[in-house]
Amino acid sequence: MAGATSCLFCQIARSSTSTPLLHTDEEVVAFQDINPSAFKHYLVIPVEHISTVKDLQRRTEDYHLVSHMLNVGQNLLRRDAPGSTQYRFGFHQPPFNSVNHIHLHCLALPFIPRWKHIKYKSLGPLGGFIEAEKLLERLKPLMKAHS
């Protein structure tokens, strides 16, 4: 938990900032991105401090957390941007993450301005942006084979 007291997102999760929360539960909070890249741009963060997606492992708890973050983001965008035909959900991976507290970008497109789409591209082995669905595939616990 080192560094969590100075982490801006931990402060937001504990409601010790003036940031208005769009969603809050025991596991996650959601709020508008301070520097939006799309028509609607929300962030969903875990209340618990987890630095980067590299800290997540192939285990049930991490899979459920990311799944829950995605559900919250999808529900908020369905509610607030019902007319959007395209959505993007994903995470920046080190060294491309701006804050060391994982945060799901929930974007209702179009990108504004249009060039902002560059920030939300996968760079393959270099990392970049990873779609939430791809991260979930990576975290999905291996099912034990039944004999």
N, C-alpha and C positions, 0 to 999 in steps of 0.2 A: 504494500500500500504506500510505499515511499513515493513522495512527490505528489500524492493525491491532494494534499491540502493546497498546493499551489496550482493544481490543475483547474483551469477555467471550467471544463465540462463537469468535473466533480462538483464544483461550486454551483453550477446550473442545476445539476441533478439533485442537490440538497436544497434547492430554492433559495440559495443565499445570494442571488443576483436579481436584477430587475427583469431578466428575460422572461417573457410570457410563455408558459408551457401550454402546448396544444394537446398533450396527452401525458398522463402520469400514472404509473402503477408501481408495484413493489420492485419490478425488474428494470423498467425503462422509463425514460422521459423523451418527449419530442418537442421540438421548437423550430422556428423559421431560421434558415441560414442567414447570418448577418450580411453576407455578400452573395445574394442569390445568382445562380447561373441559368435559371430557367423560369418559365411562367410561374410555377410554384416550386419551391426548393426547401424541403424540410430535412432536419437531421434527427435521427433516432439514436439515442445513446443508452448504454447500460448504466444503471445506478452504480454498480460496482466498477471500480477502476480497472480497466483492461487496456494496456498501452496500445497494442496494434493487433491486426488480424493474425500476425505471426505468433501471437501468444495463445491463439485458439487451438484446440486439439480435437482430434477425431474422437469425441466422446459425447454422450447423450446430453449433458448439461450445456455444452457449447453449441451443439446443434439446435437444441431447443431455444437458447437465447437468440441466436441469429434468426431462427424461424419466427420467433415472437417479434423481434425488431422489424422484420419484413412485413409481417401481418399488420402491425401498427401503422407502418408507413403506407402500405397499400390502402388501408381503411381511411387514413387521413386524406390521401390524394383523391380517392373515390368520392369522398365527402366534399372536398374543397375545389377540385378540378374535374368535375364529372364530364366536362366537354372535351378533355384532352384525349387524344387517340393514342399517344405514346407516352410511356413512363420508363424511367431508368431507376434501378435500385442497386446500389453497390458501395464498395469501400475503396479508399485509396490505400495502397500498400506501401510500406517503407521502401525507399526514402521519399515517397511522394505524398505522404500524409502530412497535413498541416498541424494537427494537434495530436499529441500522444495520449489519446483516449479514443477507443474505436467509436466510429460514428457512421451510421448508414445514411448515405445520401439518397433522398427520395425526390426524384425530379419529375415534374409534369412538363413535358416538352411543349413548345419549342424552347431551345436554348436561347437565352437573351444575354448579351448579343450572340449571334450565331457562332462565332469563333470559339465560344466557351466549350463547345463539344469536345475540343482537344483535351481538356482536363479529365474527361470521362472515357478515355480509351484504354483498353488493355494493351500493355506493352509486352505481352507474352512472358518470357523468362525474366525480363527486367521488372516485372510487377506492374506498376501503374494502377489502373482501376480494375477491380474484380467485381463482376456482377454478383449480386447476393445469391442467386441460384447456383452459380459456380462454386462459391464459397461453401454453400450448404452441401454440395456434392462432395467436397473435400472433407467436410466435417462429419458427414453421415457415419454413424457408428457401423462397424462391420457386423452384419447379422451372422449369428452362429448357425451353421448348417444343421438341419434336423436330419437324423438318420432314420 
